[in-house]
Amino acid sequence: MPKVSVIVSTFNSGGYVKDTLLSILAQSYQNLEIVVVDDASTDNTAEVVNALNSDKINFISLSENHGGPSKARNIGIKNARGEYIAIFDSDDLMLPGRIESVVSKMDEFPELGMVCTDAVKFDVKGDYPYNHLNQKHYGRFNSLKTRCVGTNFYIIDKKQAFNCLFYENFVQTSSVTIRKNVFDNIGNFDESLTNADDLDMWFRISCCYNLGYLDEICVKYRIREGSITTRAAKLGDNRIRVIRKRLEMPLDKNTRNQAHFLISRFYADMGYSLRCANQMQLSRKNYMMSLKEKPSWTVFVQWLIALLDNGTISALRSISVIRKIKALVTSQRAPA
């Protein structure tokens, strides 16, 4: 029986999934299986996976698309035979030693419900101009890394991890490994969420379990057009639902205020996205929802702009550009 089951949910990733699977198959730790769940792709994903002809790959093809990865992930978990479940996106790359390092820590600390690692972003041009994603962007999370129990390995208290998620989603999906019995205790991914189901899961795990964090880059996290990451403004509805779930729980005053701030920001993001798409009525509605959640002068100004027609907005932008040009010319003419 494999000790680790890597769950790869995929949809129309035929151009990427081969490299993803090869990076997993190349791991030094070989007591694993890969459960690939194809969410009714319309491209050549099935052909690419089957062409690898690996006895470590269990390929499951769904007949109907479910609009997000939660259903596919749950089917993968249901079919997994391993003690540990590694969730992995079908366009990311697993770096050498990732599974071996994490398994050794989970064996050593059985009280941990989940272990995650650092990652690095990359796109078609190559790696981004920084290395450690968590060290670069998640200062609040890094301040929690006080209980070091080995080289670059930390145990994060569950309450602190839970509260930190309201400020920073420090968990990169492809970096996590979860004990399978955790799902028995807290349930699987919420299939009513077409996205943000991973954030919802991190909240639920950190309610019950301490987390382990390996401060090493073990994943290359791909940014590409058409991926969920590049459609951030469209995630708003589900993100709001995830945060509202938490508001039903006992929270301290600061965390509760932060939750309302997040909901307000997500509404504002959707308002801006809809305004850019010239859907002014829906844009105004979302701006108003943002203001009702948490008043903000910035959002109020954006709501006022959404009341204007496109011609007026263009005219105001033109005036602003002209003023900037005049200011630049004046500054260049000023004596040294």
Contacts in CASP RR format, 6 or more apart in sequence:
PFRMAT RR
TARGET T0000
AUTHOR 0000-0000-0000
METHOD contacts of the structure
MODEL  1
MPKVSVIVSTFNSGGYVKDTLLSILAQSYQNLEIVVVDDASTDNTAEVVN
ALNSDKINFISLSENHGGPSKARNIGIKNARGEYIAIFDSDDLMLPGRIE
SVVSKMDEFPELGMVCTDAVKFDVKGDYPYNHLNQKHYGRFNSLKTRCVG
TNFYIIDKKQAFNCLFYENFVQTSSVTIRKNVFDNIGNFDESLTNADDLD
MWFRISCCYNLGYLDEICVKYRIREGSITTRAAKLGDNRIRVIRKRLEMP
LDKNTRNQAHFLISRFYADMGYSLRCANQMQLSRKNYMMSLKEKPSWTVF
VQWLIALLDNGTISALRSISVIRKIKALVTSQRAPA
1 81 0 8 1.000
1 82 0 8 1.000
2 31 0 8 1.000
2 32 0 8 1.000
2 33 0 8 1.000
2 81 0 8 1.000
2 82 0 8 1.000
3 31 0 8 1.000
3 32 0 8 1.000
3 82 0 8 1.000
3 83 0 8 1.000
3 84 0 8 1.000
3 103 0 8 1.000
4 29 0 8 1.000
4 31 0 8 1.000
4 32 0 8 1.000
4 33 0 8 1.000
4 82 0 8 1.000
4 83 0 8 1.000
4 84 0 8 1.000
4 85 0 8 1.000
4 86 0 8 1.000
4 99 0 8 1.000
4 103 0 8 1.000
4 177 0 8 1.000
5 32 0 8 1.000
5 33 0 8 1.000
5 34 0 8 1.000
5 35 0 8 1.000
5 76 0 8 1.000
5 77 0 8 1.000
5 80 0 8 1.000
5 81 0 8 1.000
5 82 0 8 1.000
5 84 0 8 1.000
5 85 0 8 1.000
5 86 0 8 1.000
5 180 0 8 1.000
6 24 0 8 1.000
6 32 0 8 1.000
6 33 0 8 1.000
6 34 0 8 1.000
6 35 0 8 1.000
6 86 0 8 1.000
6 88 0 8 1.000
6 99 0 8 1.000
7 35 0 8 1.000
7 37 0 8 1.000
7 73 0 8 1.000
7 76 0 8 1.000
7 77 0 8 1.000
7 80 0 8 1.000
7 85 0 8 1.000
7 86 0 8 1.000
7 87 0 8 1.000
7 88 0 8 1.000
8 17 0 8 1.000
8 20 0 8 1.000
8 21 0 8 1.000
8 24 0 8 1.000
8 34 0 8 1.000
8 35 0 8 1.000
8 36 0 8 1.000
8 37 0 8 1.000
8 88 0 8 1.000
8 89 0 8 1.000
8 90 0 8 1.000
9 37 0 8 1.000
9 39 0 8 1.000
9 69 0 8 1.000
9 72 0 8 1.000
9 73 0 8 1.000
9 76 0 8 1.000
9 89 0 8 1.000
9 90 0 8 1.000
10 17 0 8 1.000
10 36 0 8 1.000
10 37 0 8 1.000
10 38 0 8 1.000
10 39 0 8 1.000
10 41 0 8 1.000
10 45 0 8 1.000
10 72 0 8 1.000
10 90 0 8 1.000
11 38 0 8 1.000
11 39 0 8 1.000
11 40 0 8 1.000
11 41 0 8 1.000
11 45 0 8 1.000
11 65 0 8 1.000
11 67 0 8 1.000
11 68 0 8 1.000
11 69 0 8 1.000
11 72 0 8 1.000
11 90 0 8 1.000
12 41 0 8 1.000
12 42 0 8 1.000
12 43 0 8 1.000
12 45 0 8 1.000
13 20 0 8 1.000
13 41 0 8 1.000
13 43 0 8 1.000
13 45 0 8 1.000
13 90 0 8 1.000
13 91 0 8 1.000
14 41 0 8 1.000
14 43 0 8 1.000
14 44 0 8 1.000
14 45 0 8 1.000
14 48 0 8 1.000
15 43 0 8 1.000
15 44 0 8 1.000
15 48 0 8 1.000
16 90 0 8 1.000
16 91 0 8 1.000
16 222 0 8 1.000
16 224 0 8 1.000
17 36 0 8 1.000
17 45 0 8 1.000
17 48 0 8 1.000
17 49 0 8 1.000
17 90 0 8 1.000
17 91 0 8 1.000
18 48 0 8 1.000
18 49 0 8 1.000
18 51 0 8 1.000
18 52 0 8 1.000
19 93 0 8 1.000
20 88 0 8 1.000
20 89 0 8 1.000
20 90 0 8 1.000
20 91 0 8 1.000
20 92 0 8 1.000
20 93 0 8 1.000
20 94 0 8 1.000
21 34 0 8 1.000
21 36 0 8 1.000
21 49 0 8 1.000
21 52 0 8 1.000
21 54 0 8 1.000
21 57 0 8 1.000
22 52 0 8 1.000
23 93 0 8 1.000
23 94 0 8 1.000
23 95 0 8 1.000
24 32 0 8 1.000
24 34 0 8 1.000
24 88 0 8 1.000
24 94 0 8 1.000
25 34 0 8 1.000
25 52 0 8 1.000
25 54 0 8 1.000
25 56 0 8 1.000
26 96 0 8 1.000
27 94 0 8 1.000
27 96 0 8 1.000
27 97 0 8 1.000
27 98 0 8 1.000
27 99 0 8 1.000
27 100 0 8 1.000
28 96 0 8 1.000
28 97 0 8 1.000
28 99 0 8 1.000
28 100 0 8 1.000
29 97 0 8 1.000
29 99 0 8 1.000
29 100 0 8 1.000
29 103 0 8 1.000
32 56 0 8 1.000
32 99 0 8 1.000
33 56 0 8 1.000
33 57 0 8 1.000
33 58 0 8 1.000
33 80 0 8 1.000
33 81 0 8 1.000
33 82 0 8 1.000
34 54 0 8 1.000
34 56 0 8 1.000
34 57 0 8 1.000
34 58 0 8 1.000
35 58 0 8 1.000
35 60 0 8 1.000
35 76 0 8 1.000
35 79 0 8 1.000
35 80 0 8 1.000
36 49 0 8 1.000
36 57 0 8 1.000
36 58 0 8 1.000
36 59 0 8 1.000
36 60 0 8 1.000
36 90 0 8 1.000
37 60 0 8 1.000
37 62 0 8 1.000
37 72 0 8 1.000
37 73 0 8 1.000
37 75 0 8 1.000
37 76 0 8 1.000
38 45 0 8 1.000
38 46 0 8 1.000
38 49 0 8 1.000
38 59 0 8 1.000
38 60 0 8 1.000
38 61 0 8 1.000
38 62 0 8 1.000
38 72 0 8 1.000
39 62 0 8 1.000
39 65 0 8 1.000
39 66 0 8 1.000
39 67 0 8 1.000
39 68 0 8 1.000
39 69 0 8 1.000
39 71 0 8 1.000
39 72 0 8 1.000
40 61 0 8 1.000
40 62 0 8 1.000
40 63 0 8 1.000
40 64 0 8 1.000
40 65 0 8 1.000
40 66 0 8 1.000
46 59 0 8 1.000
46 61 0 8 1.000
49 57 0 8 1.000
49 59 0 8 1.000
50 59 0 8 1.000
58 79 0 8 1.000
60 75 0 8 1.000
60 76 0 8 1.000
60 79 0 8 1.000
62 71 0 8 1.000
62 72 0 8 1.000
62 75 0 8 1.000
66 72 0 8 1.000
66 191 0 8 1.000
66 194 0 8 1.000
67 194 0 8 1.000
68 194 0 8 1.000
68 195 0 8 1.000
68 197 0 8 1.000
69 89 0 8 1.000
69 189 0 8 1.000
69 195 0 8 1.000
69 197 0 8 1.000
69 198 0 8 1.000
70 189 0 8 1.000
70 190 0 8 1.000
70 191 0 8 1.000
70 193 0 8 1.000
70 194 0 8 1.000
70 197 0 8 1.000
71 191 0 8 1.000
73 87 0 8 1.000
73 188 0 8 1.000
73 189 0 8 1.000
73 197 0 8 1.000
74 188 0 8 1.000
74 189 0 8 1.000
74 191 0 8 1.000
77 85 0 8 1.000
77 180 0 8 1.000
77 183 0 8 1.000
77 188 0 8 1.000
80 180 0 8 1.000
82 180 0 8 1.000
83 179 0 8 1.000
83 180 0 8 1.000
84 102 0 8 1.000
84 103 0 8 1.000
84 106 0 8 1.000
84 177 0 8 1.000
84 178 0 8 1.000
84 179 0 8 1.000
84 180 0 8 1.000
85 177 0 8 1.000
85 178 0 8 1.000
85 179 0 8 1.000
85 180 0 8 1.000
85 183 0 8 1.000
86 99 0 8 1.000
86 102 0 8 1.000
86 176 0 8 1.000
86 177 0 8 1.000
86 178 0 8 1.000
87 173 0 8 1.000
87 174 0 8 1.000
87 176 0 8 1.000
87 177 0 8 1.000
87 178 0 8 1.000
87 198 0 8 1.000
88 94 0 8 1.000
88 173 0 8 1.000
88 174 0 8 1.000
89 173 0 8 1.000
89 174 0 8 1.000
89 222 0 8 1.000
91 222 0 8 1.000
91 224 0 8 1.000
91 227 0 8 1.000
92 174 0 8 1.000
92 219 0 8 1.000
92 220 0 8 1.000
92 221 0 8 1.000
92 222 0 8 1.000
93 219 0 8 1.000
93 220 0 8 1.000
93 222 0 8 1.000
94 174 0 8 1.000
94 218 0 8 1.000
94 219 0 8 1.000
95 217 0 8 1.000
95 218 0 8 1.000
95 219 0 8 1.000
95 220 0 8 1.000
97 218 0 8 1.000
98 117 0 8 1.000
98 218 0 8 1.000
98 219 0 8 1.000
99 177 0 8 1.000
101 117 0 8 1.000
101 214 0 8 1.000
101 216 0 8 1.000
101 218 0 8 1.000
102 115 0 8 1.000
102 117 0 8 1.000
102 177 0 8 1.000
102 214 0 8 1.000
102 218 0 8 1.000
103 177 0 8 1.000
105 112 0 8 1.000
105 115 0 8 1.000
105 153 0 8 1.000
105 212 0 8 1.000
105 214 0 8 1.000
106 112 0 8 1.000
106 115 0 8 1.000
106 177 0 8 1.000
106 179 0 8 1.000
109 149 0 8 1.000
109 155 0 8 1.000
109 212 0 8 1.000
111 209 0 8 1.000
111 210 0 8 1.000
112 155 0 8 1.000
112 179 0 8 1.000
112 209 0 8 1.000
112 210 0 8 1.000
112 211 0 8 1.000
112 212 0 8 1.000
113 178 0 8 1.000
113 179 0 8 1.000
113 182 0 8 1.000
113 205 0 8 1.000
113 208 0 8 1.000
113 209 0 8 1.000
113 210 0 8 1.000
113 211 0 8 1.000
114 176 0 8 1.000
114 177 0 8 1.000
114 178 0 8 1.000
114 179 0 8 1.000
114 182 0 8 1.000
114 202 0 8 1.000
114 205 0 8 1.000
114 209 0 8 1.000
114 211 0 8 1.000
114 212 0 8 1.000
115 176 0 8 1.000
115 177 0 8 1.000
115 211 0 8 1.000
115 212 0 8 1.000
115 213 0 8 1.000
115 214 0 8 1.000
116 170 0 8 1.000
116 171 0 8 1.000
116 172 0 8 1.000
116 175 0 8 1.000
116 176 0 8 1.000
116 177 0 8 1.000
116 211 0 8 1.000
116 212 0 8 1.000
116 213 0 8 1.000
116 214 0 8 1.000
117 172 0 8 1.000
117 175 0 8 1.000
117 213 0 8 1.000
117 214 0 8 1.000
117 215 0 8 1.000
117 216 0 8 1.000
117 217 0 8 1.000
117 218 0 8 1.000
117 219 0 8 1.000
118 132 0 8 1.000
118 133 0 8 1.000
118 134 0 8 1.000
118 135 0 8 1.000
118 172 0 8 1.000
118 175 0 8 1.000
118 214 0 8 1.000
118 215 0 8 1.000
118 216 0 8 1.000
118 217 0 8 1.000
118 218 0 8 1.000
118 219 0 8 1.000
119 133 0 8 1.000
119 134 0 8 1.000
119 172 0 8 1.000
119 174 0 8 1.000
119 175 0 8 1.000
119 217 0 8 1.000
119 218 0 8 1.000
119 219 0 8 1.000
119 220 0 8 1.000
119 221 0 8 1.000
120 127 0 8 1.000
120 128 0 8 1.000
120 130 0 8 1.000
120 131 0 8 1.000
120 132 0 8 1.000
120 133 0 8 1.000
120 217 0 8 1.000
120 219 0 8 1.000
120 220 0 8 1.000
120 221 0 8 1.000
121 127 0 8 1.000
121 128 0 8 1.000
121 133 0 8 1.000
121 220 0 8 1.000
121 221 0 8 1.000
121 222 0 8 1.000
121 223 0 8 1.000
122 128 0 8 1.000
122 220 0 8 1.000
122 221 0 8 1.000
122 222 0 8 1.000
122 223 0 8 1.000
123 222 0 8 1.000
123 223 0 8 1.000
123 224 0 8 1.000
124 224 0 8 1.000
127 220 0 8 1.000
130 136 0 8 1.000
131 217 0 8 1.000
132 215 0 8 1.000
132 217 0 8 1.000
133 172 0 8 1.000
133 217 0 8 1.000
133 221 0 8 1.000
134 141 0 8 1.000
134 142 0 8 1.000
134 170 0 8 1.000
134 172 0 8 1.000
134 215 0 8 1.000
135 142 0 8 1.000
135 215 0 8 1.000
137 168 0 8 1.000
138 168 0 8 1.000
138 170 0 8 1.000
139 168 0 8 1.000
140 164 0 8 1.000
140 167 0 8 1.000
140 168 0 8 1.000
141 164 0 8 1.000
141 168 0 8 1.000
141 170 0 8 1.000
144 154 0 8 1.000
144 156 0 8 1.000
144 157 0 8 1.000
144 160 0 8 1.000
144 161 0 8 1.000
144 164 0 8 1.000
145 154 0 8 1.000
145 156 0 8 1.000
145 213 0 8 1.000
145 215 0 8 1.000
146 154 0 8 1.000
147 154 0 8 1.000
147 155 0 8 1.000
147 156 0 8 1.000
147 157 0 8 1.000
148 154 0 8 1.000
149 155 0 8 1.000
152 214 0 8 1.000
152 215 0 8 1.000
152 216 0 8 1.000
153 212 0 8 1.000
153 213 0 8 1.000
153 214 0 8 1.000
153 215 0 8 1.000
154 212 0 8 1.000
154 213 0 8 1.000
154 215 0 8 1.000
155 210 0 8 1.000
155 211 0 8 1.000
155 212 0 8 1.000
155 213 0 8 1.000
156 210 0 8 1.000
156 211 0 8 1.000
156 212 0 8 1.000
156 213 0 8 1.000
157 210 0 8 1.000
158 206 0 8 1.000
158 207 0 8 1.000
158 208 0 8 1.000
158 209 0 8 1.000
158 210 0 8 1.000
158 211 0 8 1.000
161 206 0 8 1.000
161 210 0 8 1.000
161 211 0 8 1.000
162 203 0 8 1.000
162 206 0 8 1.000
162 207 0 8 1.000
163 252 0 8 1.000
163 255 0 8 1.000
164 170 0 8 1.000
165 171 0 8 1.000
165 199 0 8 1.000
165 202 0 8 1.000
165 203 0 8 1.000
165 206 0 8 1.000
166 243 0 8 1.000
166 246 0 8 1.000
166 255 0 8 1.000
166 258 0 8 1.000
166 259 0 8 1.000
166 262 0 8 1.000
167 258 0 8 1.000
169 199 0 8 1.000
169 202 0 8 1.000
171 198 0 8 1.000
171 202 0 8 1.000
172 219 0 8 1.000
172 221 0 8 1.000
173 198 0 8 1.000
174 219 0 8 1.000
174 221 0 8 1.000
175 218 0 8 1.000
175 219 0 8 1.000
178 205 0 8 1.000
182 205 0 8 1.000
182 208 0 8 1.000
182 209 0 8 1.000
185 208 0 8 1.000
186 204 0 8 1.000
186 205 0 8 1.000
186 207 0 8 1.000
186 208 0 8 1.000
187 204 0 8 1.000
189 197 0 8 1.000
189 198 0 8 1.000
189 200 0 8 1.000
189 201 0 8 1.000
190 197 0 8 1.000
190 200 0 8 1.000
190 201 0 8 1.000
191 197 0 8 1.000
193 200 0 8 1.000
193 238 0 8 1.000
193 241 0 8 1.000
193 242 0 8 1.000
194 238 0 8 1.000
195 228 0 8 1.000
195 234 0 8 1.000
195 235 0 8 1.000
195 238 0 8 1.000
196 235 0 8 1.000
196 236 0 8 1.000
196 238 0 8 1.000
196 239 0 8 1.000
196 241 0 8 1.000
196 242 0 8 1.000
197 238 0 8 1.000
199 239 0 8 1.000
199 242 0 8 1.000
200 242 0 8 1.000
200 245 0 8 1.000
203 242 0 8 1.000
203 245 0 8 1.000
203 246 0 8 1.000
205 211 0 8 1.000
207 249 0 8 1.000
223 229 0 8 1.000
223 230 0 8 1.000
224 230 0 8 1.000
228 235 0 8 1.000
232 269 0 8 1.000
233 269 0 8 1.000
233 270 0 8 1.000
233 272 0 8 1.000
233 273 0 8 1.000
234 270 0 8 1.000
234 273 0 8 1.000
235 266 0 8 1.000
236 266 0 8 1.000
236 267 0 8 1.000
236 269 0 8 1.000
236 270 0 8 1.000
237 270 0 8 1.000
239 262 0 8 1.000
239 266 0 8 1.000
240 263 0 8 1.000
240 266 0 8 1.000
240 267 0 8 1.000
243 259 0 8 1.000
243 262 0 8 1.000
243 263 0 8 1.000
243 266 0 8 1.000
244 263 0 8 1.000
246 259 0 8 1.000
247 256 0 8 1.000
247 259 0 8 1.000
247 260 0 8 1.000
251 259 0 8 1.000
260 293 0 8 1.000
260 294 0 8 1.000
261 294 0 8 1.000
263 293 0 8 1.000
263 294 0 8 1.000
264 290 0 8 1.000
264 291 0 8 1.000
264 293 0 8 1.000
264 294 0 8 1.000
264 296 0 8 1.000
264 299 0 8 1.000
265 290 0 8 1.000
267 286 0 8 1.000
267 287 0 8 1.000
267 289 0 8 1.000
267 290 0 8 1.000
267 293 0 8 1.000
268 286 0 8 1.000
268 287 0 8 1.000
268 290 0 8 1.000
268 296 0 8 1.000
268 299 0 8 1.000
268 302 0 8 1.000
270 286 0 8 1.000
271 282 0 8 1.000
271 283 0 8 1.000
271 284 0 8 1.000
271 286 0 8 1.000
271 287 0 8 1.000
271 290 0 8 1.000
271 302 0 8 1.000
271 306 0 8 1.000
272 283 0 8 1.000
272 302 0 8 1.000
274 280 0 8 1.000
274 282 0 8 1.000
274 283 0 8 1.000
274 286 0 8 1.000
275 283 0 8 1.000
275 302 0 8 1.000
275 305 0 8 1.000
275 306 0 8 1.000
278 310 0 8 1.000
280 306 0 8 1.000
280 307 0 8 1.000
283 306 0 8 1.000
284 303 0 8 1.000
284 306 0 8 1.000
284 307 0 8 1.000
287 299 0 8 1.000
287 302 0 8 1.000
287 303 0 8 1.000
287 306 0 8 1.000
288 303 0 8 1.000
290 296 0 8 1.000
290 299 0 8 1.000
291 299 0 8 1.000
291 300 0 8 1.000
291 303 0 8 1.000
305 313 0 8 1.000
308 316 0 8 1.000
END
